[in-house]
Structures are given as C-alpha cells and as structure tokens.
Amino acid sequence: MTSDLILRVVLLTDYNTRVVVFGTVMLGIAGGVIGVFLLLRRRALLADAVSHAALPGIAGAFLVMVAFGADGRSLPGLLLGALIAGLLGMACVSVIDRYTHLSEDAALGIVLSVFFGFGIALLGVIQKMRGASAAGLASFIFGKTASMLRSDAILIGVSAVAIVVVAVFLFKELRLATFDPAFGASDGWPVGVLDLVLMGLVVGVTVLGMQAVGVILVIAVLIVPPAAARFWTDDLARTTVIAGTIGALGGYIGTSISALAPRLPAGAVIVTVMGVGFVVSLMFGTSRGLVHVARERHRLLMRIREQNLLRALFECEEAGAAVNTDRQMSYLGNARSYTGAELGRALARAERDALIRRDERGAWAFTNAGLARAARFTRNHRLWETYLLEYADSAPSQVDYGADFIEHVLGEELVAELERVVEREGRRVPESVHTLKREPT
C-alpha cells in the first residue's frame, strides 16, 4: 500500500471510489437522521424485521421482471419489490401486535424469520432457472457496495435526499409523535398518520441500505449512528445532525478502507467503522459518555464533601468547640464520622480553595468566602431537613443531607414558616456572613 494509493482514495481521485462514496455517504446521512426517531420510539428491531422481510420482495420482483421479458437485475425494479415486501412485513407486524395477544417482539420474530425463509426459498428457485446463475441476488444478503454503478448511486442519493427532506419538513410533528403521542392525539394531531410516515421512511432507508450493506447489516446504519449521537447531546435537533454526520463519516471512512484493502467487504467495514464511532462516543461523549459521567460524579462527590465539611465547621463554631485544634478535630471526626486521613484531605482541599485558614490559635477558621458558603449550606440544610420532617413525613434517617438552594424548591412563605419552626426548636438559621466573625481585612 503506497502513499500515492492512500492519497488517491482520500481525495476521491478514482471515479469508482467517488461513485461508491457518494452512495454510502448519502445512505449514512439518511439512516442517521431517520434512525434517531426510530431509536427514540424504541422500535430499533423493526428495521431488522423490515430488512429481512424485503428479501422475498427482491426475489419476487426478479421473477416478475423476467416473466415479462425485462432485465431481472434492474435495481429500481428490485428495490420497488423490496419496498412492497418491506411495507407488507411492517403491516404484518402491526396486525399481529394489535389483533392478537402476542407481544411486539414476538410479532417481529415471526415476520423476520418467515419472510426471510421465504426469500431464501425463492432465491433457491431462481438459482436453478436457466441463465439466472449470474443474477447476483444473493449479494443483497451481505451487500455489494464495491459493484455500485453510477445509476445506482444516483438513485440512492436522490432517494436519501427525499427522505431527509421529508424528515426535516415534518421535524416538529415527528418530535411530537415521538415524545408525547398521547398529547398529540388529544390535541388533534394525526399521530397515527405520522407514525405510518415514519415507518415508511424507515422502510425506504432499509431498502436503500440493502444495496450497500445488505439485509443483515442494514439495521446498523439505522441504529448505530443515532445511538452514538445520544452520548453527545440531549437536544433532538443536535442529535439528528450528529447522527447524520456519524453515518456519513462511517460511509466515507468505511468505503475508503475497503478501497485500500479490496479483500475486505465494504458493507462490513462501513458497519465496523460506525461501531468504532459508537465506542468513541460511549467513552468520550460530552453528555452521557463514561468519562464525562465519571468526571461529573467525582465533582458531585467533591461538592458534597465540601458542603459537609463547611457545615460541620459552622456547627463546630456554634457549639464553641473551635477553641483549639484538638477539640475542633475531635468534633469534626465525631460529627461526620471522618477517618483521620479523610478529614485531613478534606481540610487541605478547603484550604487550597481559600475557604478556611489557620487562626492565631492554630484552629481552622473561615475565610470570607468560606463563611458565606458555610452559612448558606447550613441554612439550606436545616430548612430542607425541617420541611422533610414537618411536611413530607420523612423518617429522620431518610432526610436528605445534600440540600440544594432552598429558594429554588419552596416558596417564600413556606421558607419563612420553616425558619420560624427551626428557631422554635432552638436552632439558629444563619442569614448572612455576618452571623460569624469575619477574618481580618
């Protein structure tokens, strides 16, 4: 493999590479965009059932075209047959699910296996026909990306653009039908029609994908890009754009790798590249990626530890136990069940953040910033604790120690009432940093 070959493939110098890349990229975009709604509707396996159900449509279309003296390998005719069979398979799933006691997954399994088996049987009949041994219909099972013609790529591209345009035009309606179909139906929206439109778009992408990646792998084009996009954002529009981008990159990179290594089947490589994109998103996604989640959990843990330490120091001042280091450390250890090492690390971190300092007695004292935080944390916790005990009938052992800003949860009148309850119990509700002595300025 020379650098000249790599450069030619990357820059799409070769005509055949340009044709195949165009077809796979357009397929990846359409699959990623439509797959987002399919994934959010929890109907990922429907694409698999539709793709398998389309196989007898391909074989049937070949037989019909041959019977009328036409070219049985005409791609538009084969895809039309696949489309009809896919829609029929989807209708069968809907009928079985609605009018029988079987679950949707059972309906999907029945349609997938029966239609696919019927398609394999028809392919066996075709292979025994005179002059049909080179029909190449079996390639639809695993895809035949490398042999894509210019007319095939144009057909896939035009169809993919039409599918994406419909999805963009009906974006708000599809979003409503995806997230709250009950509200949409009660508000007069044709949710059932929108659902049929979405399923029709899924069938369209599935049929187009059979040419590139085959019956078995086409579900990856619809599911992997949107699943990867979900790790980067919670916004539906952004998820759709990212899914389309991942699908396009999977088509481009996968086709390029296949061009550099002709022995590797392009369809399988495209799906593998999309799988790599999923793994990268799973690890480093900025919304739900494992690294991001681990970092946020660590930040939350540090924030909780800081709140607990500052509140304990505040209570230590209230109890008059901050006269020297020994009594202070003993109080903190008993109040929060700190080990010596844990308490030392917590104090060092708070000192590094300029929240506490050593006073002239050697004990820990608040800085202005630390005093403000400690007063706020203590006030919020005491109010929240009182609310849960007095108004929510919570057991004392179940009271939340991670109280957030109480003003964001309860109204002003209830906060004032809680403050009166706390004061009647003999506990002070700090209102400002002036409740404790400030550090010298």
N, C-alpha and C positions, 0 to 999 in steps of 0.2 A: 504494500500500500504506500504510494508515494504522496508527497505533499501536493503535487500537481493534481492528483486524483481527488484528494480531500478538498482542495480549493475549488475544483470544478463542481463538485457535489454541493458544497456550501453555498456557492454563488449561483447555483442552478444554471450552469452553462449548458449542460446537455438537455436536449429537447425532451426526451422521455422522462427525465427526472423532474423537469418543470411540470409536465402533464400530471404525473403521479402526485407530486407535492401539492399542486393546486387542488386535486380531488380530495386528498386526505385532509388537508387543512380546512377546506370548506366543510367536510364531514365532521371534523373535530369541533368546529365552531357551533354548528347546528346541534350536534349531540350534547355539547356542554350547556348550551342555552336551554334546550328543552328538558334535559336531564335534571336541571335544578327543580323544576316544578314536579317532575316525576318523583324525585327523591323526597321532597317535602310532603308529597301526598302519600308517602310510604307505599309506593307501588313499583318498587325497583324490579321485582321479579316479573312484572307484567311485560316488560321489554324482552325478557328472556323467553317467555311463552310466545310472544308475538313473533320473534325471530325464528323460533323452531316451527311455529305454525305456518310461516311463509314458505318453507321448503316445498311442500306439495303444490303450492301455487306456481312456483318456478317450473317444476316438472310438468304440471298440467298445462301451463302456457306454452311450453315447448311442444307438447303433443298437439295442442290446438293449432299452433302455427305451422307445424309440419303437415298436419292433416289438410290445411288449406293451401299448401304449396309455398308457404313463406319461409324465410330463413328462421329456423327454430332457435338460433343463438342470438337473435336481435335483443339487445339489452333493454330497450324500452318495453318490448313485449314481455320479457321475463320479469322485469320489475313491476309491471302492471299486474301480472299474475300473482307475484309475491304480495303486492299491496292488497289485492282482493282477498287472498288467503289469510293475510295478517289481520285484516278487519274482521273476517269471519271468525278467526280464532279469538279475537278480543270480544266479539259478540257472544261467543260460546262461554267464555269465562264469566261475562256479566250475567247471562241467563242462568248458568249453574249456580252462581253465587246468590242470585236474587230469588230464584224459584225452587231451590232445594235446601235441605238442611246442611249441606256441605259448606265448609269454610272456603274463603277465597284462595288460601294456599292449596287446598285440595283441588279446587277448580283449575288453578294454574298448572298443577302437576298433571291432571288428566289431559288438558288441552295440549300441553307441551309434549307429553310422551306419545299421545295418539296421533297428533298431526305430524310429528317428526317421523314416527314409524311409518305412517302412510307415505310421507315424502320419500323415505329411503326405499320403500317398495316400488314406487313409481320410477325412481332412478334406476332400480334394477331392471325394470321393464324396458326403459329407454336404452340402456346399455346393450340390450340384446336386439335392438332394432337395426336393420341394415343401414349402414352409413352413419350410425349415431354414436359410434365408439369415441369419436373425437368431439362430441358435443360439449364436453367440459363442464357439465352442470354440477358434477361432484365438487368442483372447485369453490362453489358457493358455500360449502360447509366450512371451509377454512379460509376462504377469501382468495382473491387473485389480483392483488394490488399491482404487482410488477407488470402485468399484462394489460393494464388500463390504457384504453385508447383516448385520443383527444375528444372524440364524441362522447365517450363515457364520462370523462372528467367534466366536460361542459354540462352534461345532463345532471351530474351530481352537484356541480356548483350552482346552477340555476335553481335546482330544487332546494338546495340548502339555503340559498338567499331567500327564496319564497317562504320557507319555514321560519326563518329568523324574523323576517318582516312581519309575518302574522303574529309571532310571539311578542314582538315589540309593540305592535298596534294594539294587542289585547293584553298588554302587560298588567295594567291596573285590574282588569277583570279577572285575569288568571290568578293574580295575587289574592284577590278577594275569595275566589273559589278554592284556593289552596289553604289559606289560613282560617277562614271563618265561613264555610259554605252555608251553615245554618242561618247566620245573619244575612248573607247574600240572598238566600231563598226567601227569607221573611221580608226583605226589602224590595222584592220583586225582580231580582236579577235571575236570568236563565242559567242557574248553576248547572243543571243537567246538560244543557247545550254546551256550556263552556267545558265541562268535563269530557264530552264527546270530542270537542275540538282538540283538547289537549291529547287525548288518546289517539286521535287521527294524526297529529303532529309526531307523536311517538312512533306510530306505525311508519310514517314517512321516513323518519331518520333511520329506523330499523331496516327498512327495505334498502335505503341508500347504502347503509353500512355493510350490507351483505356482500356487495361488490368488492369492498376494500378489505374488511377483516373477517368476513364470513359469518355464518349463522351462529356459531358457538361463541365467538368473541365480541359480537356487536354490542352486547349488553354493557361491556366495559366502556365503550365510547359514550354511553348514556349515563353511566353511574359514577365512574371513577373521577372525571373532571369536576362535577358538582360536589362530590364527597370531599375532594381535596380543597375546593374553594371554601367549604364551610369552616375550615380551620383558620381562614384569614379574616373573615368579617361576618357580622350579623346582619348587615344590610342586604336586602334581597337584590337590589339593582347591582350593587358591587359584586355580590356573589355570582350573579349571572355573567357579568363581564369577566370576572376571574375564571369562571368555569369555561367560558368560550375561549379565553386565552390559553388555558392549560390544554384544552382539546386541540387547539391549533398548533401549539408547540409540540404536543405529542405526535401529531400527524407529520409535522415538518422534520423533527429530530428522528422519529422512527423510520420515516422514508429515507432520510439521508443515511442512517446507519445501514439500512438494508441495501442501499445503492453501493455503499463501500464494501459490504460483505454480502455478495449475491446469494450465498448459500442460506442466509437467514431469511425466513419468510417475513415479508414486510408487515402483514397484519399482526402477527405475533409480536414483532418488535415494537410496533406502534403501541399496542396494549401494554407491553412491558415498560416502555418509556412513561406512559401515563401512570403506571403503577409506581414508578420511581418518583414521579411528581407527587403522588399521594403520600408516599413515605416522607418526603421532604416537608410537605405541608403538615403532616401529622406531628413531626418533630418541631418545626420552627414556625408554624402558623402564628400570626400575631393576635388571634382571637381565642383559639382553642388548642393551639399546639402544646405538646407536652412540656417543652422548655418554658413557654410563656406561662402555662398553668403552674409549673413548679416555682417559677420566679414570683408569681402573684401570691401563691401560698406562703412562700418564705416572707414576703413583705407583710402579709397579714399577720403571720406569727410574730414578726418583729414589732408590728404596731400594737398587737395585744400585749406583748411583754412590756413594751414601753408604758402603755396605759396602766397596767397592773403595778409596775414599779412606782410610777409617779403618784398614783393614788395611795399606795402603801406609804410612801414618804409623807404625803399630805396628812394621812391619818396618824402617822408617827408624830408629826408636829402637833396635831390636835391632842394626842394622848400625853404629850410632854415627855416623850421618850427619846427626843433628839438632843439630849444634853451632852452626850458623848458618843463616840463611835461604837463602843461595846454595846451599850443599851440600844442604840439605833440598829445595829446589825442583828441583835437578838430579836428585836421587834419585827424587822423585815423578814427574817427567816421564819418566825412563827406565823406571821400574817399570811404569807404566800407559799409556805412550805418549800422555800428555796433551799437547795443544797448550797454549800459554800461556793462551789465553782460557778453555779448558775447565777447566784447573786453577784459574784464578782464580775462576771461577764456583763450582766445587765447594768450594773453601776458604771462600768467602763464605757459601755456604749452610750449611756445617757450623758456621761461627762464629755465624751467625744462630740456629741451632738449639741453641746453647750446648754444642756438642760439642768445640770446640777454642778456644784463645785464644792470644794472643801472650805469650811469656815475657819475662824481662828481657833476653835476648839478641836479641830480635826474631824468634826462630823460633817455629814453631807448636808448641803443647803441648796435651795433652789436659786437658779438664775431668774431674771425677769421672765424670759420665755418659758422656762420650765414651770414657774409658778402659775403662769396663765394657763398652761396646758393642764397642770395638775388640778387646779380649781375647776376647770371646765369638765375634766373627766370625772372628778368626784361628784360634782353636782349632777351631771347626766346620769351617772350610775345610781345615785341614791334616788333620784326621781323615777328612773325606769324600774328599779327594784320595788319601790313603793307602788307604782302602777300595777306591776305584775301581781303583787301580793294582795292589794286592795281591790283591784278592778278586774283582773283577769283570772283570779282564783288559782294562781300557780302555786305549786308547792315550794317552800323555801329552798329546797335542794335543786329546783329546776330554774331558779331565777338566773337570767342571762347576765354574765359578767362582762360581756362585750358591748355595753350600751353605746349607741351612736348618738349623734346630736338629737336631743330630745325634742327640740323645736321642729324637727323635720317629721316627727312621728305623731305628736299630740298637739292639740290646740292650745292657745294661750290661757284660756280659762281653766282647762284641766291641769296645765302646768302649775298655775297659781295655787290650785287646790292641793296638788301634790306637795308643793313647797310648805303649805300650812300643815299638812299631815306629818311631814318629816320633822318640822320644828316642834310639833306637839310631842313627838317621840323623843325629843331631846337631842336630836342630831342637827348639826349646822348644815345649811345649804350655801356653800360659797357662791357668791355672785360675781366677784371680780378678783383681780390680782391683789387688791388692797386688803384681802382677808388675812394675809400673812405678811410678815416683814420682808421688804424688798432687799435685794443686795445693794451694797453701797454703790453710788454712782460717782 
